[in-house]
Every structure is written in C-alpha cells, then in structure tokens.
Amino acid sequence: MISINREKIKIFAISILIPVALGALTGLLISGSMDYGSLKKPPLAPPAILFPIVWTILYVLMGVSYGILKSRGLVDNSVNTVCIAQLAVNLLWPVFFFVFKWRLFSFIWIIALAALVITMAVRFYRRDSAAGLLQIPYAAWTVFATYLNLAAFILNG
C-alpha cells in the first residue's frame, strides 16, 4: 500500500505554485507591452508561443527542486536567499525588457539572472544532486535568453 505524506504534498504544491503563479502574474501584467512579434530576431529565435510553455515548465522544475530540498530539511538561509533573489530578478526582467524597452539594461540584468541561476543550481546540487540537476534546463534557457536579449538590443537599436 502506498503511503501518502500530506506534509510533503503540501511542500511540493506550495513550492511549485509560488513561481508558477508569480510568473503567470508577471505575464499578465506585461501582456499589453509585449512587442516580441515586431522585433527583428536573430537566428534560432523561437516563436512567441514557445515562451509561456518553456517558462511554465521551468517554474515547475524550480518548484520541484526546491520542494525536494524543503521536504528533506535541506533548506537554509543561503538556499532561500538565492532562490528568492533569482526569482525576483527573473520576474523583473520582462518589465525592463518589454514595458520600459530598456534592451541594454535588460541584457545586463539577465547576465545577473544567469549568474544567480547557476549559483542556485550549484547550491541545490551540493545539498541534493537531483534538485541541482533539475535546474540545468533553467540555466541553459537563461543563457539562451541572454543571447536573444543581446541580439534584440543589437538588431533593434
């Protein structure tokens, strides 16, 4: 018989819900300012429809990996700090890029985000390898988004 641990389910549900809900809220708040379709795009630029799909997956992975740590008692201040910091930087990037159209500033900002994501992945990995490995897609996508941001700045002035 399978035993259901309600406390672990609650930890994972909250850990996943927070980044997914905040990402969705940010998307709604900036939706009227999105100009991706009108930007000149570099090679490898994905279609606009791909972004909400990818970000939802990445937010879920972020929540699962945090949930792994939380459910095993492996969360401390350094984990919480980097997790909150990267999420805050992540959620502000589209405001700078799409609402304010600060393409160069957004490029610098996303470099900071990539550094935070890599730091988070390393800290997670040191506590639990699965939690850290689940952050590899997020780190890879952030590096790719950095390329897209730089190209948008260069190609669109």
SULURDA-V231034 format. One record per backbone hydrogen bond with DSSP energy under -0.5 kcal/mol. CO is the residue of the C=O (numbers start at 0). NH is the residue of the N-H. Records with the same first field share a line. If there is no record, write none. Layout:
CO=NH, NH
//
This chain:
2=4
3=5
4=8
5=9
6=10
7=11
8=12
9=13
10=14
11=15
12=16
13=17
14=18
15=19
16=20
17=21
18=22
19=23
20=24
21=25
22=26
23=27
24=28
25=29
26=30
29=32, 33
30=33
34=37, 38
35=38
41=44
46=49, 50
47=50, 51
48=52
49=53
50=54
51=55
52=56
53=57
54=58
55=59
56=60
57=61
58=62
59=63
60=64
61=65
62=66
63=67
64=68
65=69
66=70
67=71
68=73
69=72
75=79
76=80
77=81
78=82
79=83
80=84
81=85
82=86
83=87
84=88
85=89
86=90
87=91
88=92
89=93
91=95
92=96
93=97, 98
94=98, 99
95=101
100=102
101=105
102=106
103=107
104=108
105=109
106=110
107=111
108=112
109=113
110=114
111=115
112=116
113=117
114=118
115=119
116=120
117=121
118=122
119=123
120=124
121=125
122=126
123=126, 127
127=131
128=132
129=133
131=134
132=135
134=138
135=139
136=140
137=141
138=142
139=143
140=144
141=145
142=146
143=147
144=148
145=149
146=150
147=151
148=152
149=153
150=154
151=155
152=156
//
